[in-house]
């Protein structure tokens, strides 16, 4: 799962090396950009705020098997 992929610099590599890829992007313009330029599907790219994400809806079991932290751009003060 990638949070805030932006223009997909890291996304491009991730989608070629993982079996099940998901990304959450809050910026609607970036969502459209990623769909057009990287060909991400509606199942792979979730528009919205990751802090409001229903993990049970997005993932079959509501859990993530692997979460890679590749860069920190934001500091979340209220994580659930």
C-alpha positions in Angstrom: 0.0 0.0 0.0 1.3 3.4 -1.0 0.0 6.5 0.7 0.1 9.7 -1.4 1.8 8.4 -4.6 1.7 11.9 -6.2 2.9 11.5 -9.8 3.9 7.9 -9.3 7.7 8.0 -9.2 7.8 5.1 -6.6 4.5 3.7 -7.8 5.8 2.7 -11.1 8.4 0.4 -9.5 6.0 -1.0 -6.9 3.3 -2.1 -9.3 5.8 -4.3 -11.1 7.1 -6.0 -8.0 4.1 -6.8 -5.8 1.2 -9.1 -6.4 -1.5 -6.9 -4.9 -1.0 -3.2 -5.1 -3.1 -0.4 -3.5 -2.5 3.3 -3.3 -4.5 6.0 -1.6 -4.3 9.5 -3.0 -6.2 12.5 -1.7 -5.6 14.9 -4.6 -8.2 14.4 -7.3 -5.9 15.7 -10.0 -3.2 13.2 -9.1 -5.8 10.4 -9.1 -6.7 11.2 -12.7 -3.0 11.6 -13.6 -2.1 8.2 -12.2 -5.0 6.5 -13.9 -4.0 8.0 -17.3 -0.2 7.8 -17.1 0.3 4.5 -15.1 -2.9 2.8 -16.0 -3.9 2.2 -12.4 -7.4 0.6 -12.0 -10.2 1.6 -9.7 -9.2 -1.4 -7.5 -5.6 -0.3 -7.3 -6.0 3.4 -6.8 -8.3 4.6 -4.0 -9.2 8.3 -4.0 -9.5 9.9 -0.6 -8.0 10.5 2.9 -6.1 7.5 4.2 -7.1 8.5 7.8 -10.7 8.0 6.8 -10.1 4.7 4.9 -12.3 1.7 5.7 -9.6 -1.0 5.6 -12.2 -3.8 5.8 -13.7 -2.5 2.5 -10.4 -2.1 0.8 -8.7 -5.3 1.9 -10.5 -8.6 2.0 -9.6 -9.3 5.7 -9.1 -5.7 6.7 -5.4 -6.1 7.2 -2.3 -5.3 5.3 0.4 -7.9 4.9 3.2 -5.5 4.0 3.5 -1.7 4.3 6.7 -0.2 3.0 7.7 3.2 4.1 9.8 4.7 1.4 9.7 8.4 2.2 8.1 10.5 4.8 6.5 13.7 3.6 3.7 14.2 6.1 3.4 13.8 9.9 0.1 12.2 11.0 -0.8 13.3 14.5 -3.9 11.2 14.8 -3.6 7.6 13.5 -6.0 4.9 14.2 
